[in-house]
Amino acid sequence: MDRNRPRSREKNVIGGGSGLQRRGSGLGTGPVGSSGRRSGSGSSGGGYHNSSSGGSGSGGGMKKWAVLIVILVLLFLAYRYLPSGSGGGGNLGIDSFGGDSLGTGSSGYQSSWKPASASLDTTVSSQARDKYTEIRGSGRDVVTIMVYMCGTDLESRSGMATSDIKEMLKAKLSDNVNLILYTGGCKQWKNDVVSSEKNQIYQVKDGKLVCLEDNMGRDSMTKPATLTKFIQYCSRYYPADRNELILWDHGGGSLSGFGYDEKNSSSGSMSLSDINTALKDAGMTYDFIGFDACLMATLENAMMLTRYADYLIASEETEPGVGWYYTDWLTALAKNTSMPTIEVGRNIVDGFVEECARSCGGQKTTLSVVDLAELQETVPEKLTAFAGAASDLIQDGSYERVSNARYNAREFAQSSKIDQVDLVHLAQNLNNAESRALEDAILGAVKYNRTSANMTNANGLSIYFPYKKMNKVDTAVSEYNQIGMDPEYTRCIQRFAGMEVSGQAAAGSSVGGSQSGSLGGILSGLGNGLDLSSLDFWSGKEEEQNAAYVNSHSFDASQLAWTKASDGTYRLKLSEDQWELIQGLDLNVFYDDGEGYIDLGLDNVYEFDEEGSLIGDYDNTWLSINGQIVAYYHTDTAEEGDHYSITGYVPVMLNGVRAELILVFDDDRPQGYISGARYVYKDGETDTVAKSTTAVGKGDKLEFLCDYYSYQGEYRDSYYLGDPMTLGDEVVIGNADIGGGRVQVTYKLTDIYNRSYWTPELPE
């Protein structure tokens, strides 16, 4: 394990809690947490559990190990909802959209950890191709901005699309700017203008929303043909010198692509290959293509879009619910329609990041402007060399180096396990000549990039690199083949995934005792979603070589034993070589309610002595909200100088809807605060990720959830935990005494193959 460990969370012990009890009957939701405990030890805890990190199953019978967590919730605390009309009205102004209120985050808290500053890079590589768009200059350019607004549950639950339309209506547009909206994909618009029954086309003109096409049918907005039809409409009726395309909705990144139409949910998302089809069929090129959606600033997306646009504007991370702030950048562009595109992009980025800092402090924020004309010529060769060097390291016995580089890279949407990491940070971690060349090329193509200060090592473009969800590798390979992704990079991730699964399978066949000796039986016991149908990447010809490496680079779980020190506390001592095989460490506590174990979650609370041994010391407290013990799961830690930010989540029913409270502990408020929440979708509902909320506070009703395990370590069901709570003016977060009753205190260790082990129960 890296000896420069992330900081431990600072406990704020507040005294006694309200006790622990699961309430009601099982909810049937599937696991709500990410401990991933599996069978392997009895109630005495005299051993270790072993599974793939994040996985869980019901008696080993669940092959799909995690409900895809997708983020979204209420955007505005005081938003005044109006019933949705049938649409098709004439010239409707901003007054038709109801009141004007902006959420300010939980309890109005604003973090003093301000957004990172950035400078605009106006240089252009001599290798860059010519731009598709030629700006005429002197303010003579006509600009058509196409906003493909799939309202979905972002609008029906939270009014997010209505909010952004209101921002557009406030902009002062000139006659040289055509702002055209395509609306649909939403069961209930939160205004009395846009139709909830059919797709429509509107123009924002003179502060009013003018209906251009009242009925564009009911086709899914994730069908490529629907997007193509909108673009061709704009091209025919609003020809321009500069064309800008903005896709507004959920985003899922490299594998899931864009969009979730809640009226046509079975149509799935619009993958990158689907977007490619839509843009190709539309037959246009663009000044910029932007995504007011989560997770779309990926290299795969950028490489595909080089065929169609000069710039990409998108976010590496999930977007806060406020989304882009439209008023100011639209007004500035209307004043000078010949403004250089990178300056337009800078205005979009600045408006978004600063509005997020003002209204939802603590939530992670990223947005970047990428020069696709430069990236197209400077990056592919460097990516090929980088991927080849990484593959060689894996083949030549240095998988551990590549795994550590991947594990320590800035990861996005961590709880959703989409396996997207910052490409520059990954390259920096690998630190060889090929990675440094790729780093330079990426940083050269990213012309402007800003983040919230708690988003360290987010440099503007991410990439898919498998680690948590091995069952998505074959999907990635198929998608890569369709969009023309670098074949050497494809081989690299296949090779890495193959080694990881070899390590997991080797451990799975030798520990736990409950898995079948067959390959299928071993795979089903890993908890990572793999089965024989999703294993094409695991090359049989490399398995012998993988096995030799795994045999000499395996964590020895038999060394997980507590020894009593002279001061009466317990120590876990491992050799330096063994610690080097460990990447993750969290405290994991289970409460015995007399029939089984309530999983209280994962907390990054630990301490090492001067000799490097883990100190096993537990004070009978756990995280609570207003004195109510909750299940809490640490996800990530960011540090920069004296600043730090530790993030985790608490599974809840929020006003009757399943969600996760986002908790943040930082140097401003080390005791913690609720920065927002995100909805959790049913398994298979969508693979994309929704924007998160900015408003959770007074009046919201919380019912906390927990996972429940048998004494044999098998997941049984999930339950309500404790009594319902309605938030008041003050929210107190701190460690409270869990009261009487037996607890099982363990530590979860995750190795270089993303395989997790639990220590024996800490002796009382």
Secondary structure as GFF3:
##gff-version 3
##sequence-region A 1 764
A	DSSP	beta_strand	13	16	.	.	.	ID=ss1
A	DSSP	beta_strand	22	23	.	.	.	ID=ss2
A	DSSP	beta_strand	50	52	.	.	.	ID=ss3
A	DSSP	beta_strand	91	93	.	.	.	ID=ss4
A	DSSP	three_ten_helix	94	97	.	.	.	ID=ss5
A	DSSP	three_ten_helix	106	108	.	.	.	ID=ss6
A	DSSP	beta_strand	143	150	.	.	.	ID=ss7
A	DSSP	alpha_helix	152	158	.	.	.	ID=ss8
A	DSSP	alpha_helix	160	170	.	.	.	ID=ss9
A	DSSP	beta_strand	177	184	.	.	.	ID=ss10
A	DSSP	beta_strand	200	205	.	.	.	ID=ss11
A	DSSP	beta_strand	208	213	.	.	.	ID=ss12
A	DSSP	alpha_helix	224	237	.	.	.	ID=ss13
A	DSSP	beta_strand	242	248	.	.	.	ID=ss14
A	DSSP	beta_strand	251	252	.	.	.	ID=ss15
A	DSSP	alpha_helix	253	256	.	.	.	ID=ss16
A	DSSP	beta_strand	257	258	.	.	.	ID=ss17
A	DSSP	three_ten_helix	265	267	.	.	.	ID=ss18
A	DSSP	alpha_helix	272	282	.	.	.	ID=ss19
A	DSSP	beta_strand	286	292	.	.	.	ID=ss20
A	DSSP	alpha_helix	299	305	.	.	.	ID=ss21
A	DSSP	beta_strand	309	314	.	.	.	ID=ss22
A	DSSP	alpha_helix	326	335	.	.	.	ID=ss23
A	DSSP	alpha_helix	341	359	.	.	.	ID=ss24
A	DSSP	beta_strand	366	371	.	.	.	ID=ss25
A	DSSP	alpha_helix	372	378	.	.	.	ID=ss26
A	DSSP	alpha_helix	380	395	.	.	.	ID=ss27
A	DSSP	alpha_helix	399	408	.	.	.	ID=ss28
A	DSSP	beta_strand	411	412	.	.	.	ID=ss29
A	DSSP	three_ten_helix	414	416	.	.	.	ID=ss30
A	DSSP	beta_strand	420	422	.	.	.	ID=ss31
A	DSSP	alpha_helix	423	430	.	.	.	ID=ss32
A	DSSP	alpha_helix	433	445	.	.	.	ID=ss33
A	DSSP	beta_strand	446	451	.	.	.	ID=ss34
A	DSSP	beta_strand	462	464	.	.	.	ID=ss35
A	DSSP	three_ten_helix	470	472	.	.	.	ID=ss36
A	DSSP	alpha_helix	473	483	.	.	.	ID=ss37
A	DSSP	alpha_helix	487	508	.	.	.	ID=ss38
A	DSSP	alpha_helix	519	526	.	.	.	ID=ss39
A	DSSP	three_ten_helix	532	534	.	.	.	ID=ss40
A	DSSP	alpha_helix	540	552	.	.	.	ID=ss41
A	DSSP	three_ten_helix	557	559	.	.	.	ID=ss42
A	DSSP	beta_strand	562	564	.	.	.	ID=ss43
A	DSSP	beta_strand	570	572	.	.	.	ID=ss44
A	DSSP	alpha_helix	576	579	.	.	.	ID=ss45
A	DSSP	beta_strand	582	592	.	.	.	ID=ss46
A	DSSP	beta_strand	597	603	.	.	.	ID=ss47
A	DSSP	beta_strand	614	616	.	.	.	ID=ss48
A	DSSP	beta_strand	621	625	.	.	.	ID=ss49
A	DSSP	beta_strand	628	629	.	.	.	ID=ss50
A	DSSP	beta_strand	632	640	.	.	.	ID=ss51
A	DSSP	beta_strand	643	654	.	.	.	ID=ss52
A	DSSP	beta_strand	657	666	.	.	.	ID=ss53
A	DSSP	beta_strand	673	679	.	.	.	ID=ss54
A	DSSP	beta_strand	701	709	.	.	.	ID=ss55
A	DSSP	beta_strand	715	721	.	.	.	ID=ss56
A	DSSP	beta_strand	725	726	.	.	.	ID=ss57
A	DSSP	beta_strand	733	737	.	.	.	ID=ss58
A	DSSP	beta_strand	743	751	.	.	.	ID=ss59
A	DSSP	beta_strand	755	758	.	.	.	ID=ss60
###
